[in-house]
Amino acid sequence: IEIMRKIFAYLFLIVLLTSCIANTKMSLSSSYKDEFILNKSKKYLFIKNNLHTNDLSFIKTVDNDFKNIFGENLYVKNSLLEFDNDRFVRVTDGFIDIMKENYSEEFDYLVILRFMRKPENKDDLDNKIIKVKIDDVSITRVYHTVLQIVDLKQGKIVYSKEAISDYKKNFSTGITTTPLKQLYDTYDHLLKEFRKKIYN
């Protein structure tokens, strides 16, 4: 009987802890036809837009991941022309035309990795948590990580994939996911899908 009580108490504790964990739901989305084939002899211009963090470890991880995929012909650029790299860039036809006009002679492809958080928060996202309702302890964060590859010679998007992570906490206490951890996870979810496409 004593053993059964201990087992029951142990199982109850597991259920209680599990219910306190705020899980992050992951999903993938794409609205473009995939026409990209990796050719490491081509030249690639890589830009990270609206990164949401100054964490050097994360920045280096992103750079190294893409250097490993694209090879020595990947050029990492910190900013693009007059575009503010700390604001979410819209990859419109006009944007693509400007990129083609300015970079197509030197590069074959533009690889742009963009980050967006909803609801939009203008403060430092590593230090600020958004409260959904004043009278509720729920906290929500939705991160979008978008990878797009633009053929600069043709002036069109040849690869586009978006990873979305939806985090919601319904309790004032419990195990939480930090904004930086969620950013890592969303990026990693996207990169796994891209690697699968490249290497399969």
N, C-alpha and C positions, 0 to 999 in steps of 0.2 A: 504493500500500500504506500509506504514511504517513497519507494522508487517511482511509483506512478505519479505521486504528487510532485516530485521533482521534475519528471518528464513533462507533466502538464504545465508547471510553472515556467519551464524552459521554453516550451512551445508558445505559451502566452506572451512571454517576453519577446520572442522573435516576431510574432504577429504585431505586437505593440510598436516595436522599433520599425518594422516595415511600413506600418501605416503612417509613421512620422516622416518618412523619407519623401521628399518632393522630387518626383521623377521628371526627367526631361524627355519629351517626345520628339523624335527625329523623323524628318521626311525629306524627300528629294523631289525636285521639280525641274522641268525643262520645256521651253516653248519653241525651240529651234531644232532644225534637222542637224544631226551630227555628221559633219563632212570632214572632220580633222583626222589626219594621219601623221603621226610623229615622224619627223625627218630631222635628225640631229645635225645634218649638214646645213640646214636652214638657219637663219638668224632670228632670234626672238627678243623682243623688248618686253620686260616684265615690270609691272607696276602694282603696288599694293595701295588700295584706296580706302580711306575712312576706317583705319585699323582698330580704333577704339581702345588701344592700350599702348603704353610705352614700355611694356615688359620686354626686355632685351632677349630673354630666353625664347619667347614666342616669336619675336621678329626673326631671330637667327634660325629657328626651326623652319619657318616658312621659306626663308631664302635658301636654306640647304636642301629642303625637300624639292624645290623647283629646279635647283641647279643639278640635283641628282637625276631628275627626270629628263630635263632638256639638254643637259651637257654644257660644254664650254661655250657654246654659242648663245647662251642666255645672258642678256645684259640687264642688270637690275638698275632701274631708274627711280629716283625718289619723288619726282614730280613730272607732270606732263604740261608743258607750255604754260598757258595762263590758268589752268585748272587747279583749284585748291585741293590738295590731296587729303585734307582733313574733312572735307565735305563729300557726301556721297555723289559720285559722278554718274550722270545718266548717259548710258551708251546708246545714244540716238543716231539716226542717219547723219545728222550734222556733225556729231562728235566723230563718227567713223570717217567722214569726209576730211575733217581737219587732221586726224591721225594719218590718213593715207597721204595727204598733201605734204605733211611735214616729216614723216618717218619711212615712207615706202621705199625710198632710194637706198636707205641704210639697212632696213630690216624687212623680213618677210612676214612676220606675224607680231601682233600685239597680244600679250597675255596679261589680262587684267583681273586681279583678284579683289573683289569688293566686299565690304562688311557693312551691314546695316542692322540697327536695333529698333524694334518697335515695342511699346510706344517710343517715339524719338525722344532722346534725352540729350540736351545740349551740354550737360555737365560731364565730368570725367566718369566714364562708365564703370571704371574699376572701383570707384568710391561711392557711387550713388545707386540706391535701389529705388525703383518706382513703386509707390503704393497705389494700387488700383482704386480702392475706395477708402475714404477717411474712416468710415465706421466698420471696416473689415480689415483683418490682418493678412488677407491674401496678398501675395506679391507675385508679379508676373514679369517675365522677360522673354522676348522672342528675338532670336538672332537669325539673321540671314547672311549666309556666306555664298557669294556668287563668283563662279569662275567662267570667264568668257575668253575665247580666242578669236581674234579678228585677223582675217587674211588681208594684209595691207596692200597687196598687189591687186586683188579683186575688190577690196573695199566692202567686205561682208563678214558677218559672224559665221564661223564654221564649227564652233563648239560652244555650248552654253549649258551650265548645270548650276542649280541652286539648292543648297542644303538649308533646311529650316529647323531650328530647335525651339520648342515651346516649353518653357519652364513655368510652373505655377505651384506656389506653396499655399496650403490651406490652413496651416496651423501657425500659431505665434511661436511655438517651439518645435524643435526637431532638427533632423539632419538637412542641411541646405547645400545647394550648389552655388559656388561663387561665380560672379560674372566672368572672370578670367577662365575658370574651368569650363564654363558653358561655351565660351568663345573657342577654346581649344577643341572641345568635343564636336562643335558644329563644323569647324575647319577640317578636323580629322575625318568626319563622316563624308564630307565632300571629296577630300583627297583620296580616300579609299575607292570611291566610285570612279574617279579619274584614272587612278592607277589600274583598276580593273579594265577600263576601256583601252588604255595604252598597251598593257602587257598581255591581254588575252586575244 
